[in-house]
């Protein structure tokens, strides 16, 4: 399903776009038509879109207009572009939220503390609901994410990705997709902002060294165990402890001249 190989896949787009009708040729309208197909046909994540040339032919518009429409969908988090391969269905609308928050941070750096508070409140709510609603499958996903996190120490970029996956997996266990999407957008924006210079320079802050793997795991595992045991109070304490510990790590790093 990762590539648009069969004629039937192309026909899905052709039939759907024709059914929706071709109105204005503006890029926003083209983007909306493609978005409507993705949603109405419930197209799977990873499905390859027709080429820009084929889309332009299907929609009776120009290739530059289609190219601009694809960029609009990328910003919305519905499509991703893979260099040399084309555009693919992504279905991650929280990416648009993260982009907006990143812009807010750029305009007002002092607002980073407010974003950190929001992240804490969202995770607290997510873990509380996850403790009540989680399934065995949710726990399996969280355990896998924790193992990935444990193995990611020593690489800032890998750890950031694994950390996001771990926390997001627990909030997803709340089975509220809006809460999960907002949390993931906030978490990614905050972490990328705080760690971007380490990622760019390829350096690793002291507490992310491999010898600190056990300590980092001990910060995260209690959150998972609280969800597993359906212990709301333990979850609240674990989330708060993680929040303060990571704040302390960052504060110490900044005080000693870190990024």
N, C-alpha and C positions, 0 to 999 in steps of 0.2 A: 504493500500500500504506500510505500515511500516515493514511488514514481508514477507518473501518469503514462502507463504503458499501453493499455488496451483501448480499442476504439470506443468501448462503452463508457470509459471514463470521460473521454472527450465529448461524447454525446450528452452526458449528464450536464456538462457546462453549456453546451449548445442549446439543448432543450430548455434549460432553466433560464438562460439569459433571454432567449426569444420569448418565453412565457412572461417574464417580468417586463419586457418591452424595452425599446431603446428610445430614450427621451433626449434630454440635453446632452451634449458631448463634453461638458465640463468634467474635469478630473474628479471632482467631488461626487458627481452623479455616477460616474463609472465605478468609483470606489464603493459607493452605496449598493450598486447592482451586484458587484462581486461579493460584497458582504452579505447581501440577502441570499445569494446562492449558498454560501458557506453555512449560513444559519438554517435556511429552509430545508436544505438537503442533508443537514447534519453531517457535513463532510468531515472525515476523520483527520485528526492532526497528523501531519506528515505527508498528506496527499499533495502531489505536485500540481500546481496550476498550469494551464496551457501557457505556451510561450507568449511574450508580449506581442509578437507578430500575429499569432493565432487569435489572441484576445482582441487585438485591434480589428482583425477581419470579422470576428464574430459580432463585435459591437459597432462595426461600421464607423470607426473613429481612427485617430492617428496613433502611431506607436508612442510618441512622446507623451500623449495624453494618458495612455495606459500606464506608461512608466511612472508618471506622476501619481496616478491612482494607486499603484502598488506601494509607492512610498507612503501614501496616506494610510493604507492598511497596515503597513509595518509600524507606524507610529501608534495606531490603534491596538496593536498587539494581536491582530488576527492573521497576519502573514509574516513569514521570515524570508529573507533573501539569502541564498547560498551561492557564493561566488562561483561562476562557471557552471552552475547547475540549474538555476532558476529560482522561482518563488514557490513556497510551500505553505500550506495551511498550518497555522500555529495555534489559534484559539486561546490566546493568553491576553485578554483585554486588560489585565492588571498592569501590563507594560505601559499603557497610556497613562495610568495613574502615577506610576513611578516616574515617568518623564516629567509630568507636571510638578511633582514634589521636588524633583531634582532642580527644576527651574526655580522653585521657591527658595530652595537652599542657596542657590547662586545669587539670588536677589537679596536675601537676608540671612547671612551666615549665622547670626545669633539664634535663629529659629531652630538650630539643630537640637537644642535641649528640649524644645517642644515636640519635635519629631520623635525623640527618644522616649518621652513620656507617652506619646500616642502608641508607640510600639509596645510598651509595657502594658498599657491598658488593653490593647487588642489581644495580646498573648494571654493575659490573665483571663479575659472573657472566653477566648478560644479553648484554653485548657480546662476551664470550668465546665464548659459544654461538652468537651471531648470526654471528660470523666464520666459523664452521664450517657453519652451516645456512641462511644467508640465500639468498633467491631474487632473481631479477631484479625481481619485483614488489615485494619488500621494499625493495629499493634505490630503486625509483621512488617508493614512499610516503615514504621517508626524505628523498629529494631535494625532494619537494614540501613536506614539513614544514620543511625548512631554508629554502626560499624564503619560506614563510609567516613563519618566525621573523625572517628578514632584513627583511621588510617591516613587522614589528610594533614595531620600536623607536620610541620616542616615546609609547607608550601602555602603561602598566603592566599594565592588565587584558588587553589583547590579547596582549602579550608573554608573560604567564603562561600563557595558553591555548596559544599557539604553542610555547612552551618545553616544556610538558608533552607536546604532540603529538609533537614532535621526539624527545625522549628515549624516550617510550613506543614510538614506531615502531621504534626500533632494538632495544629489548628484546623487542618482539613478534617480531622476526626470529629470536629464539632458538627460536621455535615451541614454547615451553612456556607454555601459557596461565596456569598458576598463578604462575609467575615474573612474567609480564607484568602480571597483575592486582595482585599484591602490590606490585610496583615502582610501578605507576601510582598506587595508593592512597597509598603512602608519599610519593612525589614531590609529589602534589597537596596532601597534608596539610602537608608541610614548607613548600612554596612559599606556600600560602595563609596560613600562620602568619607567615612572615617578611615578606610583602609586603602584608598585609591593610590596614595603615593607609595605605599609598600608594594602594591601590586605592580605599579608602573616601573618601579626601580628594581623589582625582583628580590627585595629584601624581606626578611621574616622578623616580626617583632619578638622580643624575648619570650613571651608566654606562649608563642606558637611553635617553639622548638620541639623536636621529637621527644626530648626528655620530659616535656610537660604534658604528654598525651594523657596520662592517668589523671592529672589534675583537671584537665579540660573535660574529660569524660565525666568526672565526678560533679562537674557543674551542670551537665546536661542530663545525665541518666536519671536523677531524682524526678525530673519533670515527666519523663516517660513512665517511671514506676508509679507515680501518682495517678496518671491517666489509667494505667493498667489496673491499679487497685481501686479505681473510682473514688479516690480520696481527694476531695475538692480542697480541703485546707492544706494538705501536703503539697498539692499542686500550686496553690497560691504562694506558699513559702518558697518553694523551689524556683518559681518564676522570678520572684522578687530577689532571691539570693543570686541567681544568674545575672539579673539586671545590674545589681550593685557591683558584683565582681567584675563584670566586663567594663563598667564605668571606671572602676579603679585601675584596671589594666591600661585603659586608654589614657587616663589622667597621668599615670606614672610615666608612660611613654612620652607624652607631650612634655612633661616636666623635665625629662632627661634629654630632650632635643630630638625626639622621634618625629616622624611625619605628622 
